[in-house]
């Protein structure tokens, strides 16, 4: 299928300054290169990776019948100091709660980054990745 044939389409509208509005499928996303009124494009990219991985983790744990009651992800990222200031490294801290088996939670995060997270797999292959996991407020392993 060519790009002309795909249904994946976003419209971007300039609002002045470095502010834009993206519209896709009836949803709008504000973007601000100065990060005064909305996230920057790079911040949105990092948020998209975190959301993609979190969705994978929820799916995997639900499929494994793990009683997840809460999930949050803290992120840090490092950018190249020179143009193009691409993302050189990502670190995610997954915070899970519930009667979730630690090994299954760790496996869910690993599977997301190794196999399923399409946003992560769309990025540079030389980017560093780190993640940690806490379960019910206690450190539960991960990769550093």
Residue frames as a rotation matrix with the C-alpha (Angstrom) as fourth column:
UNK 1
0.585 0.811 0.000 0.00
0.811 -0.585 0.000 0.00
0.000 0.000 -1.000 0.00
UNK 2
-0.323 -0.674 0.664 1.38
0.636 -0.674 -0.375 3.40
0.701 0.301 0.647 -0.96
UNK 3
-0.828 -0.023 -0.560 1.26
0.477 -0.552 -0.684 6.40
-0.293 -0.834 0.468 1.33
UNK 4
-0.810 0.578 -0.103 -1.43
-0.550 -0.686 0.476 7.91
0.204 0.442 0.873 -0.91
UNK 5
-0.213 0.749 -0.628 -3.63
-0.124 0.616 0.778 4.87
0.969 0.244 -0.038 -0.25
UNK 6
-0.698 -0.115 -0.706 -3.29
0.616 0.406 -0.675 4.87
0.364 -0.907 -0.212 3.55
UNK 7
0.393 0.891 0.226 -5.98
0.495 -0.412 0.765 6.21
0.775 -0.189 -0.603 5.84
UNK 8
0.236 -0.413 -0.880 -3.43
0.924 -0.185 0.335 7.47
-0.301 -0.892 0.338 8.36
UNK 9
-0.144 -0.219 0.965 -3.61
0.634 -0.769 -0.080 11.22
0.760 0.600 0.250 7.90
UNK 10
0.076 0.102 -0.992 -3.05
0.882 -0.472 0.019 14.20
-0.466 -0.876 -0.126 10.18
UNK 11
0.415 0.074 0.907 -3.62
0.574 -0.795 -0.198 17.86
0.706 0.602 -0.372 9.39
UNK 12
-0.182 -0.553 -0.813 -1.35
0.945 -0.328 0.012 20.45
-0.273 -0.766 0.582 11.01
UNK 13
0.580 0.433 0.690 -2.38
0.581 -0.814 0.023 24.12
0.572 0.388 -0.723 11.30
UNK 14
-0.591 -0.804 -0.064 -0.02
0.686 -0.459 -0.564 26.94
0.424 -0.377 0.823 12.27
UNK 15
0.496 0.802 -0.334 -1.50
0.849 -0.365 0.382 29.22
0.184 -0.473 -0.861 14.96
UNK 16
0.734 -0.348 0.583 1.33
-0.248 -0.937 -0.247 31.81
0.632 0.037 -0.774 15.00
UNK 17
0.327 -0.718 0.614 4.65
-0.918 -0.088 0.386 31.88
-0.223 -0.690 -0.688 16.78
UNK 18
-0.733 -0.551 -0.399 5.74
-0.613 0.789 0.036 28.29
0.295 0.271 -0.916 17.24
UNK 19
-0.496 0.657 0.568 2.22
-0.376 0.427 -0.822 27.09
-0.783 -0.621 0.035 18.10
UNK 20
-0.742 0.261 -0.617 0.34
-0.528 0.340 0.778 24.54
0.413 0.904 -0.114 16.01
UNK 21
-0.002 0.747 0.664 -2.78
-0.739 0.447 -0.505 22.42
-0.674 -0.492 0.551 16.20
UNK 22
-0.912 -0.222 -0.345 -2.75
-0.393 0.717 0.576 18.89
0.120 0.661 -0.741 14.79
UNK 23
0.027 0.964 0.263 -6.05
-0.880 0.148 -0.451 17.23
-0.474 -0.219 0.853 13.94
UNK 24
-0.798 -0.194 -0.570 -6.64
-0.455 0.814 0.361 13.55
0.394 0.547 -0.738 13.32
UNK 25
-0.583 0.610 -0.537 -9.83
0.491 0.791 0.366 11.49
0.647 -0.050 -0.760 13.49
UNK 26
0.417 0.850 0.322 -11.71
0.288 -0.460 0.840 14.33
0.862 -0.257 -0.437 15.17
UNK 27
0.668 -0.274 -0.692 -9.12
0.709 -0.046 0.703 14.86
-0.224 -0.961 0.164 17.91
UNK 28
0.723 -0.453 0.521 -6.95
-0.065 -0.796 -0.602 17.94
0.688 0.401 -0.605 18.29
UNK 29
0.464 -0.683 -0.563 -3.47
0.876 0.262 0.405 18.14
-0.129 -0.681 0.720 19.80
UNK 30
0.976 -0.207 0.071 -1.82
-0.200 -0.975 -0.100 21.46
0.090 0.083 -0.992 20.62
UNK 31
0.418 -0.909 0.004 1.92
0.908 0.417 -0.041 21.71
0.035 0.021 0.999 19.99
UNK 32
0.988 -0.140 0.063 4.24
-0.145 -0.987 0.076 24.55
0.051 -0.084 -0.995 21.02
UNK 33
0.447 -0.892 -0.065 7.91
0.456 0.289 -0.842 24.69
0.770 0.347 0.536 20.07
UNK 34
-0.325 -0.538 0.778 8.47
-0.386 -0.676 -0.628 27.06
0.863 -0.504 0.012 23.01
UNK 35
-0.402 0.270 -0.875 6.45
0.652 0.756 -0.066 24.88
0.643 -0.597 -0.480 25.46
UNK 36
-0.955 0.129 0.268 4.53
-0.259 -0.804 -0.535 27.90
0.146 -0.580 0.801 26.78
UNK 37
-0.200 0.972 0.127 0.98
-0.963 -0.171 -0.210 26.68
-0.182 -0.164 0.970 26.07
UNK 38
0.896 0.440 -0.066 1.49
-0.443 0.870 -0.217 23.05
-0.038 0.224 0.974 25.04
UNK 39
0.445 -0.762 0.471 4.16
0.164 0.586 0.794 20.32
-0.881 -0.276 0.385 24.84
UNK 40
-0.095 -0.591 -0.801 6.92
-0.851 -0.370 0.373 20.52
-0.517 0.717 -0.467 22.25
UNK 41
0.532 0.264 -0.804 7.10
-0.738 0.610 -0.289 17.98
0.414 0.747 0.519 19.41
UNK 42
-0.429 -0.762 -0.485 9.92
-0.341 0.634 -0.694 16.12
0.836 -0.132 -0.532 21.19
UNK 43
-0.770 0.218 0.600 8.00
-0.593 0.103 -0.798 16.04
-0.236 -0.971 0.050 24.49
UNK 44
0.326 0.940 -0.098 4.98
-0.895 0.273 -0.353 14.63
-0.305 0.203 0.931 22.63
UNK 45
0.201 -0.349 -0.915 7.21
-0.585 0.706 -0.398 11.98
0.785 0.616 -0.062 21.06
UNK 46
-0.836 -0.549 0.009 8.47
-0.303 0.447 -0.842 10.88
0.458 -0.706 -0.540 24.49
UNK 47
-0.424 0.778 0.464 4.92
-0.740 -0.002 -0.673 10.92
-0.522 -0.628 0.577 25.87
UNK 48
0.439 0.600 -0.669 3.82
-0.884 0.421 -0.203 8.79
0.160 0.680 0.715 22.91
UNK 49
-0.318 -0.609 -0.727 6.49
-0.349 0.788 -0.507 6.17
0.881 0.092 -0.463 23.64
UNK 50
-0.931 -0.021 0.364 5.47
-0.362 0.171 -0.917 6.08
-0.043 -0.985 -0.167 27.32
UNK 51
-0.055 0.994 0.093 1.77
-0.869 -0.002 -0.494 5.76
-0.491 -0.108 0.864 26.43
UNK 52
0.293 0.105 -0.950 2.45
-0.770 0.615 -0.169 3.07
0.567 0.781 0.261 23.82
UNK 53
-0.656 -0.612 -0.442 4.48
-0.202 0.707 -0.678 0.99
0.727 -0.355 -0.587 26.30
UNK 54
-0.792 0.414 0.448 1.90
-0.506 -0.036 -0.862 1.50
-0.340 -0.910 0.238 29.06
UNK 55
0.241 0.902 -0.357 -0.89
-0.963 0.177 -0.203 0.32
-0.120 0.393 0.912 26.74
UNK 56
0.002 -0.335 -0.942 1.15
-0.479 0.827 -0.295 -2.78
0.878 0.452 -0.159 25.91
UNK 57
-0.914 -0.401 0.069 1.77
-0.231 0.372 -0.899 -3.50
0.335 -0.837 -0.432 29.60
UNK 58
-0.370 0.862 0.345 -1.95
-0.777 -0.084 -0.624 -3.21
-0.509 -0.499 0.701 30.41
UNK 59
0.402 0.533 -0.745 -2.86
-0.874 0.466 -0.139 -5.51
0.273 0.707 0.653 27.50
UNK 60
-0.277 -0.617 -0.737 -0.24
-0.331 0.781 -0.529 -8.11
0.902 0.098 -0.420 28.40
UNK 61
-0.959 -0.092 0.269 -1.13
-0.282 0.206 -0.937 -8.14
0.031 -0.974 -0.223 32.10
UNK 62
-0.075 0.993 0.093 -4.87
-0.909 -0.029 -0.416 -8.32
-0.410 -0.115 0.905 31.36
UNK 63
0.326 0.142 -0.935 -4.28
-0.721 0.677 -0.148 -11.21
0.612 0.722 0.323 28.98
UNK 64
-0.538 -0.625 -0.566 -2.30
-0.033 0.686 -0.727 -12.91
0.842 -0.372 -0.390 31.77
UNK 65
0.424 0.863 -0.275 -5.20
0.335 0.132 0.933 -12.29
0.841 -0.488 -0.233 34.17
UNK 66
-0.569 -0.652 -0.500 -3.09
0.766 -0.201 -0.610 -10.10
0.298 -0.731 0.614 36.44
UNK 67
0.456 0.866 -0.205 -5.23
0.878 -0.399 0.266 -7.81
0.149 -0.301 -0.942 38.67
UNK 68
-0.684 -0.682 0.259 -3.57
0.668 -0.728 -0.155 -4.49
0.294 0.067 0.953 37.86
UNK 69
0.294 0.822 -0.489 -5.22
0.931 -0.361 -0.047 -1.63
-0.215 -0.441 -0.871 39.79
UNK 70
0.856 -0.067 -0.513 -2.98
-0.096 -0.995 -0.031 1.32
-0.508 0.076 -0.858 38.83
UNK 71
0.212 -0.830 0.515 -0.19
0.953 0.291 0.078 2.17
-0.215 0.475 0.853 36.43
UNK 72
0.936 -0.050 -0.349 1.84
-0.122 -0.974 -0.188 5.32
-0.330 0.219 -0.918 35.89
UNK 73
0.424 -0.828 0.368 5.03
0.902 0.351 -0.250 5.96
0.078 0.438 0.895 33.98
UNK 74
0.694 -0.364 -0.621 7.66
-0.082 -0.897 0.435 8.62
-0.715 -0.252 -0.652 34.78
UNK 75
0.716 -0.428 0.552 9.97
0.691 0.315 -0.651 9.53
0.105 0.847 0.521 31.90
UNK 76
0.372 -0.690 -0.620 13.33
-0.160 -0.706 0.689 11.16
-0.914 -0.157 -0.374 31.40
UNK 77
0.786 -0.170 0.594 15.06
0.608 0.380 -0.697 11.78
-0.107 0.909 0.402 28.12
UNK 78
0.031 -0.869 -0.495 18.40
0.157 -0.485 0.861 13.00
-0.987 -0.104 0.121 26.83
UNK 79
0.941 0.308 0.139 18.86
0.204 -0.192 -0.960 14.85
-0.269 0.932 -0.243 23.55
UNK 80
0.124 -0.886 0.448 21.83
0.978 0.032 -0.208 15.44
0.170 0.464 0.870 21.28
UNK 81
0.055 -0.179 -0.982 23.51
0.559 -0.809 0.179 18.75
-0.827 -0.559 0.056 22.09
UNK 82
-0.746 -0.338 -0.573 23.87
-0.270 -0.633 0.725 19.68
-0.608 0.696 0.381 18.42
UNK 83
0.228 0.875 -0.426 21.36
-0.783 -0.096 -0.615 19.86
-0.579 0.474 0.663 15.58
UNK 84
-0.042 0.990 0.137 19.38
-0.384 -0.142 0.912 17.85
0.922 -0.014 0.386 14.85
UNK 85
-0.598 -0.241 0.764 18.71
-0.784 -0.019 -0.620 17.56
0.164 -0.970 -0.177 18.58
UNK 86
0.062 0.612 -0.789 17.35
-0.389 0.743 0.545 14.02
0.919 0.272 0.284 18.35
UNK 87
0.700 0.238 0.673 16.51
-0.714 0.245 0.656 11.90
-0.009 -0.940 0.341 21.38
UNK 88
-0.181 -0.880 -0.439 19.63
-0.709 0.426 -0.562 9.95
0.682 0.210 -0.701 22.39
UNK 89
-0.883 -0.168 -0.439 18.28
0.152 0.783 -0.604 8.21
0.445 -0.600 -0.665 25.45
UNK 90
0.068 0.951 0.303 15.04
-0.552 -0.218 0.805 7.38
0.831 -0.222 0.510 27.22
UNK 91
-0.951 -0.228 -0.211 14.41
0.043 0.578 -0.815 6.22
0.308 -0.784 -0.540 30.76
UNK 92
-0.022 0.997 0.076 11.03
-0.447 -0.077 0.891 5.02
0.894 -0.015 0.448 31.96
UNK 93
-0.966 -0.114 0.233 9.97
-0.259 0.373 -0.891 4.24
0.014 -0.921 -0.390 35.51
UNK 94
-0.261 0.898 -0.353 6.88
-0.161 0.320 0.934 2.03
0.952 0.300 0.061 35.51
UNK 95
-0.875 0.097 0.474 4.86
-0.478 -0.025 -0.878 2.19
-0.073 -0.995 0.068 38.73
UNK 96
-0.342 0.752 -0.564 2.29
-0.192 0.531 0.825 -0.61
0.920 0.391 -0.037 39.00
UNK 97
-0.667 0.216 0.713 -0.12
-0.722 0.051 -0.690 -1.51
-0.185 -0.975 0.122 41.77
UNK 98
0.452 0.850 -0.270 -2.27
-0.855 0.499 0.141 -4.56
0.255 0.168 0.952 42.39
UNK 99
0.412 -0.251 0.876 -1.77
-0.389 0.821 0.418 -8.24
-0.824 -0.513 0.241 43.05
UNK 100
0.845 -0.181 -0.503 0.50
-0.494 0.096 -0.864 -8.50
0.205 0.979 -0.008 40.02
UNK 101
0.760 -0.633 0.150 3.21
0.539 0.742 0.399 -11.14
-0.363 -0.222 0.905 39.80
UNK 102
0.417 -0.665 -0.619 6.57
-0.311 -0.745 0.591 -9.31
-0.854 -0.054 -0.517 39.64
UNK 103
-0.571 -0.670 0.475 8.03
0.187 0.457 0.870 -11.60
-0.800 0.585 -0.135 36.96
UNK 104
-0.005 0.655 0.756 4.95
0.975 0.170 -0.141 -11.13
-0.221 0.736 -0.639 34.77
UNK 105
0.850 0.266 -0.456 5.11
0.232 -0.964 -0.131 -7.35
-0.474 0.006 -0.880 35.19
UNK 106
-0.022 -0.947 -0.321 8.81
-0.323 -0.297 0.899 -7.30
-0.946 0.123 -0.300 34.27
UNK 107
-0.573 -0.143 0.807 8.11
0.578 0.627 0.522 -9.54
-0.581 0.766 -0.277 31.26
UNK 108
0.485 0.833 0.267 5.28
0.814 -0.319 -0.485 -7.24
-0.319 0.453 -0.833 30.12
UNK 109
0.677 -0.314 -0.665 7.59
-0.256 -0.948 0.187 -4.21
-0.690 0.044 -0.723 30.10
UNK 110
-0.409 -0.898 0.161 10.33
-0.190 0.257 0.948 -6.15
-0.892 0.357 -0.276 28.32
UNK 111
-0.274 0.381 0.883 7.90
0.831 0.557 0.018 -7.44
-0.485 0.738 -0.469 25.68
UNK 112
0.765 0.574 -0.291 6.64
0.383 -0.769 -0.512 -3.94
-0.518 0.280 -0.808 25.03
UNK 113
0.452 -0.654 -0.607 10.08
-0.607 -0.724 0.328 -2.58
-0.654 0.220 -0.724 24.22
UNK 114
-0.555 -0.739 0.380 11.43
-0.239 0.580 0.779 -5.72
-0.797 0.342 -0.499 22.55
UNK 115
-0.760 0.272 0.591 8.42
0.586 0.681 0.440 -6.56
-0.283 0.680 -0.677 20.40
UNK 116
-0.056 0.976 0.210 5.22
0.991 0.080 -0.104 -4.53
-0.118 0.203 -0.972 20.55
UNK 117
0.280 0.254 -0.926 5.67
0.389 -0.912 -0.132 -0.77
-0.878 -0.323 -0.354 21.10
UNK 118
0.418 -0.037 0.908 5.39
0.908 0.004 -0.418 0.58
0.012 0.999 0.035 17.56
UNK 119
0.977 -0.086 0.196 6.29
-0.079 -0.996 -0.043 4.12
0.199 0.026 -0.980 18.61
UNK 120
0.493 -0.845 0.209 9.56
-0.370 0.013 0.929 2.99
-0.787 -0.535 -0.306 20.24
UNK 121
0.043 -0.477 0.878 10.40
0.596 0.717 0.361 0.82
-0.802 0.508 0.315 17.22
UNK 122
0.756 0.244 0.607 9.89
0.642 -0.460 -0.614 3.84
0.129 0.854 -0.504 14.95
UNK 123
0.890 -0.443 -0.111 12.81
-0.357 -0.827 0.435 5.67
-0.285 -0.347 -0.893 16.59
UNK 124
0.269 -0.898 -0.348 16.56
-0.842 -0.044 -0.537 5.55
0.467 0.438 -0.768 16.01
UNK 125
0.780 0.011 -0.626 18.07
0.096 0.986 0.138 2.13
0.618 -0.168 0.768 16.59
UNK 126
-0.233 -0.950 -0.208 21.13
0.493 0.069 -0.867 3.60
0.838 -0.305 0.452 18.36
UNK 127
0.078 0.346 0.935 19.05
-0.600 -0.733 0.322 5.30
0.796 -0.586 0.151 21.08
UNK 128
-0.905 -0.386 -0.178 19.73
-0.060 0.529 -0.846 4.17
0.421 -0.755 -0.502 24.65
UNK 129
0.188 0.980 0.066 16.83
-0.381 0.011 0.925 2.75
0.905 -0.198 0.375 26.62
UNK 130
-0.935 -0.334 -0.116 16.54
-0.019 0.374 -0.927 2.22
0.353 -0.865 -0.356 30.38
UNK 131
0.086 0.972 0.218 13.55
-0.443 -0.158 0.883 1.23
0.892 -0.173 0.417 32.44
UNK 132
-0.968 -0.235 0.087 12.73
-0.177 0.394 -0.902 0.36
0.178 -0.889 -0.423 36.02
UNK 133
-0.106 0.949 -0.297 9.67
0.003 0.299 0.954 -1.15
0.994 0.100 -0.035 37.63
UNK 134
-0.923 -0.028 0.383 8.04
-0.383 -0.013 -0.924 -0.73
0.031 -1.000 0.002 41.02
UNK 135
-0.321 0.823 -0.469 5.15
0.173 0.538 0.825 -2.85
0.931 0.183 -0.315 42.19
UNK 136
0.645 0.673 -0.361 2.94
0.534 -0.059 0.844 -1.59
0.547 -0.737 -0.397 45.01
UNK 137
0.910 -0.251 0.330 5.54
-0.362 -0.869 0.336 1.05
0.202 -0.426 -0.882 45.86
UNK 138
0.496 -0.765 0.411 8.49
-0.159 0.386 0.909 -1.35
-0.854 -0.516 0.070 46.07
UNK 139
-0.108 -0.601 -0.792 11.34
-0.962 -0.138 0.236 -1.65
-0.251 0.787 -0.563 43.53
UNK 140
0.592 0.447 0.671 10.74
-0.292 0.895 -0.338 -4.72
-0.751 0.004 0.660 41.41
UNK 141
-0.062 -0.704 0.707 13.64
0.581 0.551 0.599 -4.91
-0.811 0.448 0.375 38.99
UNK 142
0.923 0.305 -0.235 14.22
-0.029 -0.554 -0.832 -3.73
-0.384 0.775 -0.502 35.47
UNK 143
0.381 -0.820 0.427 17.15
0.913 0.260 -0.315 -2.85
0.147 0.509 0.848 33.28
UNK 144
0.822 -0.205 -0.531 19.64
0.007 -0.929 0.370 -0.11
-0.569 -0.308 -0.762 34.05
